[in-house]
Amino acid sequence: MTEYVERFYRKTIKPSDLISFAVKINESDLMIYAQCDLSQLSYSLLDKERRNLEAYIRYNSQFRKSLIPILIDDFAPPICKNMADAAKRAGVGPMAAVAGAVNDRLANGLLSKTTELIIENGGDLLIHSLRERVIAIYAGENSPFNSQIGLLISPGKTFGVATSSGKIGHSLSFGEADAVTIVAHSSAVADAWATSVGNLIHSKKDIEKVLKHCENIQEIVGVVIIFQDVLGIRGDLQLVHL
């Protein structure tokens, strides 16, 4: 079981035009922002997705253990297919996309009830909004960029925003970047690629090479890499000073 980590960053999230509510089941701890209180529906959706995921892991233990893409059964539940597909694209294990896939599945059930939706799940975000939103990038307390920059998220589309770090947080990373933030049109895809790209960063000299690599990944809207005093960016992204 994943150790619980306090979501201290939630204190800085202030979408004052939306209603916020927490949804928690065991280690799943989501904060959701919508136009109305959808907490009961969100809990039901999360419970369903968790049960489906846990049942498939009991059947196929490699789905949880593997650090590389694996083939899954045709009868696997949708959340597992989403995770496996995102993992295959990014070259990582299925569980690298679990938080993002949960976001995507919940959004699939919630967006018929609200046109404004933000789901935060362990720092991984799904955003569907009709107005611009600014998302802060957390790179650790010792980073010169920490709490200084944010991403401007355009209205009208669904975006997944995921960050991987080799220095902070509980998620597995084989890299050493302070933060690698990926924006995509799927939260699961962003989650998987954040892990994959984060694994490639071990020193400052890796940044430019990895950014060029990301230019050829069509499903990535953009990427931000922070390593010590260096910040790199590629894609259709706009940074703002906070």
N, C-alpha and C positions, 0 to 999 in steps of 0.2 A: 504494500500500500504506500502511496506517495505521502511524504511528510507534509503536513499543513504549513504553509508559509503565510504570514500575515500580509494582507493586501493593503499595505500602507499607502500605495499610490492612489487608492480610491478617494482619499481625502482631498485630492487635487482635481477630481473630476466633477465639473459643475455645469451640466447642461440644464440650466434653470427652466427651460421651456418644457421639460419632460418630467414624467413621474418615474421615480426610481424604486426598485425593489430587488432584494436579494433572493436567490433560489439556491438552496444547498441540499445536497444528498451525498452523505459520506465525504469523499475527497473532492467532489464536484462543488465548486463555490463560484456562482455566477452573480454578477451585478448587471441588471437589465434596465434600460431606460426606454420608455415608450410613451405614447400619448395618453394611455390609460393603464390602470392596474391590471396586468395580465399575469399576476403571480400564480394563480391557481392553474391556469392553462400551461404556463411555463414549467411549473413543477411536474405536471402530468406528462408533458413532452420529454422533459429531462429523465424522469423515471423510466419511461418507455425506452428511450435510447440507451440508457445505462443497462437496463435489463437485457436488451438485445445484444449489446456489446459483450456483457459479462457471460451470456449464454454461449456466444460464439467462441470466446476465449477458453471456456471450459471444454469446448469441443476441439479447438485447435490452439493449443498452448503456444505454438510458434508465432501466432499472430501478435502476441504480447511480447515475446522474447526477441524476435528477430530485429537486427539493426540494418537489414537490407530488405528490399522489396520481396514480397512472396506472392505466390498464386493463392487465390482463395476460391472457395466453393461457390457455385452458381446460386445456392440457396442462402448464402451469407446475407445478413440484414443490410439495409441500405447504408447505415452508418459505417459498417465495416467495408463495404464496397467503396464508399467515398474516401475512407482512410487509405485503403490499398491503392486506389487510383492516384491519389495525390502523392503517396509515397513512391509509387513506381515512376512518376514523372520526375521526382526530385532525387531518386536514388537512395532513399532512406527507409528505415523500418516503419511499419504502419502506425505504431504508437506515436511517432513524431508528429502525426497530424490529428491526434485525438481531440485536443481542445478546439482546434479549428473546425473539425467535423461536427462536434457537438453544437458549436455556434451555427453552422450551416443548417443542421437539421432542425434546430429550434426556430431559426428564422423562417424556414419553410412552413412552419405551422403558425407563426405569429404575424407574418406580414399581411395576412388577410384581415387582421384586426387593427393594425396601426400602420401609418405611412412613415412614421419616424421610429427607428429602432436602432439601439446600440446595445450590443451584448459584449460584456467583458468577462473573459474566462481565463484566469491566471495571467492576465496581461495581454492575451490574444484577443483581438477585437473583430467584431462584425459590425459594419456601419451601413445603414440604409437611411438616407436623410434627404429632405427636400431643401435643406439649407447647408451652407458651408459649415464644416466642423474642423476644429484644430485639435490634433492629437499630439501630446507631448511625448518625446522620446526619452526614456530613462536609461542612462548609461552608467549608473553607479555614482555614489557620492563623491568619489575622487576624480571623476571625469570633468575636464574643463567645459564640456558641452552639456553636462547634466542640468536638466530643467531650463536649458537655455534655448532649445530649438524644438519646433513642432512641425508636424505635417499638416498642410491644408488639404482637407478632403473635399472634393467637389460634390455638389448635390446631384441627385437624380439617379444614381447607380448604387449597386451594392459593392462594398469593398471589404476585403479582409486585410487586417493589419497585424502582423506577427513579428515579435522580436526574440532573437536568440542571443545568449551571451555566454562566453566562456568563463566569466568571472562572477556573475551574480545570478541568483535564481536557483531553482531546483531541477530544471530541465537538463537532460544529458546533452553535452556539447563537447566535441573533440577539438574545437578551436579555442582561440584566446582573445577574440575581439571583445571590446567593452559592450558593443551592441551591433547586431545586424538586423535591420528592420526591413521587412518585405511587404509590399502592397500588391495585392492581386484582387481579382473579382470573386474569389472564393476564399473563405477563411481557412479551410483545410489546405488548399494549395499554398497560401501564404505561410501557414504553419510549417508545412513540410519543407518548403524552400528556405525558410529562415534557418532551420536546422542544417540543411544541406550546405547552404552558403556559409553559415557560421563555422562549419567544420573545416572550411578551407583557409580560414584566416589565422595565421600563427605569428605574423610580424607585419610591420608597416609595408614592407616590399610586396606583400601579397595583395594589397588593396586594389591597385590599378588592374592587375591581372584578373582578379575576381570580378571587378566591375565590368571589364570587357566580356568576360564569360556570361555575365547576366544580361548583357545587351542582346544575346542570341536566344534568350528564353522568352518566347512570345507571351506566355501566360503570366509573366511578372510585369506589373504596371511600373514598378520602380523599386529601387533598393537604396538604403542608406547604411553605410558602414562607419562605425566609430572605433578607432583603435588609438588609445592614448590621446595625443594632441592632433590627430589626423582625422578628418571627416571626408568621406567620399560619397558621391551620389550619382545615380544614373536613372534614366527613365522619365516618365511623365509625372514628376513630382514637384511640389513647391514647398520649400522650407520657409518657416516664419520664425522670427525672434520672439521669445516669450517674455 
